[in-house]
Amino acid sequence: MYFEDLQMFQFERILNEDPLMHITTVLGRFPSQHGTDQSPAILRIERLPLPNSISQSLAENLDRFSLTEHTDIYSWGSGWLKSTSDRPDVKINIIHPATDVHIRKYSTQDYRMDPVVCLSSSSPPNLNRSRHRVHDILSGTSEAEAVLHRDPSPEFGYVILPDMKWDSTTISTLYLVAIVLTKDIRSLRDLKKRHLGMLRGIRTETTRIVNEKWGLEGGSLRFYIHYQPSYYHFHIHIVHVNNVGTYGSTVGQAHLLDDIISLLELDPDEGPSILERMTLTYALGTQHGLYKDMVAAQSTLS
């Protein structure tokens, strides 16, 4: 996707606006290569943090300022920065072609939180489409240059790489992801005691990497796992501990890796794992593919 391609984007509607995260998600279309048909696309536009150089020399970088109000010691207003080519203003994530699942995922929606033992041992087919990109990463056919670490073990191996939501520059918003190689672990429900070494290895290697590359010390990272996940191939989210506004890091979706490790240490050597048996309370949006199943499961409880 190049600048010329983005200029061909035809806006349809805003899917979601998040003023806290400074992100606007829009739906539109790109023309096909033949120029006749159009395919849906999603643009996720994020306003990037100001670089330190701007803060240190604000007067030089400020084009104009409009005062809104002032009191005895407080003043506030709006400022316009000078245009420059050495720093981007926004980060744009593009999903194209976007499926109906993508559109529903990124649309504004209400959420419902319920305790559920287990809906099903398999994931809905429409939620598995996101796994194609994952498999390309694991096979090395895409994003190979971005991989920070690879453990090649077929059963317990994994890769660690930057998440596409990170701008790869701002350390305070650092966002990595660890993806296991095996297809047998779809979600945290499939984790067993034998996976403890793999989970600890991900924690250890990631801590080493961020120290060597970005100078971050131990305790600077938050490791968590989504349930329900956005795609059913087991992965771990890794963010800077100061990055508190991250999507999906809220109670009801994110489970800390350290807590999962502690639970598995209590697991029996034989039989169903504790994560398979325990009740998990989580929130699902009304547009999620499992929402109706969750509501139906709750209706059967007394």
Secondary structure, DSSP 8 states (H G I E B T S, - for coil): --HHHHTT-EEEEEEEEETTTTEEEEEEEEE-TTSS-EEEEEEEEEE----HHHHHTHHHHEEEEEEEEE-SS-EEEEEEE---SSS-SEEEEEESS--HHHHHHTS---EEEEEES-S-SS--GGGSTTHHHHHHHHHTSSSGGG--EEE--TTT-EEEEE-TTS-SS-GGG-EEEEEES-SS--SGGG--GGGHHHHHHHHHHHHHHHHHHH---TT-EEEEEESS-SSSS-EEEEEETT-TT-TT-STTTEEEHHHHHHHHHTS-SSSS-HHHHS-EEEEEETTSTTHHHHHHHHHT--
